[in-house]
Amino acid sequence: MAGVSFGLLGPIRVWSGGEDLEVGSPQQRGVLALLLLSEGRQVTLDEIVSALWGREAPRSAVVSTRTYVSRLRRVLTAGGAAGLGTEAEIRSAGGGYQLVVDPGAVDVTVFRQTTAAAREARERGEVAEASRLLRGALALWRGPAFEGLSGAFFEGRRAWLEQLRASAMEERWALDVAQGDCGEAIAELMLATAREPYRERLWELLMWALDRDGRRVEALSAYHRIARLLDDDLGLEPGPGLRGMYARIRTAADASLV
């Protein structure tokens, strides 16, 4: 792998020629993450200071930010020279900075582009290709996005990306079940429903996978478990997606007895 590449889907990482580069302190990594997330657009000093320190910014925040940028420039210059390929450059722009880099060198961008390509493949009816693309996109994740960074800005962006990840996982499970590849999906969905017991879409997919796998009794039992859980803990009834899945499986079960 030539040139410089960047990882935000996990701890902040920079690689050159496949080797890790030292990116510095968490705040310095935060500056890099913010510039990468801006996808080549100018980021003002005020925006950087706000993202790193919020309302508690010290008087030295602007000077510290400029120091971080200077250090990052040296890291990226050395990395680009070592990689002899894709380069990245932090440029001064107005009252701030912009990071110019090939979008294909940033894992967040690749993740979003690949999931978009998967949606297009699914819409064309290319189910196996869509599943392959989603697996590749999800394999880019090494842990929670921006791991090690805190503050309202990064927490908000982390939540946004984690939602995209969850949607991609749900779509991948749905595609696998549609192709009859239920074993892995069932195992993963059982773990997922244990982690997020009130996420009804996960239970809906689990019921579908169990039914497709010839385990109809277990599929119906799963519905009763989540229905009890919602009622006991939240005082709610299952939503239309769950009810619809239950009705379809129950109708098929009744028809098989005729």
Summary of the structure (lengths in Angstrom):
residues: 258
radius of gyration: 23.0
end to end distance: 60.8
largest distance: 78.3
contacts: 791
relative contact order: 0.10
helix: 65%
strand: 10%
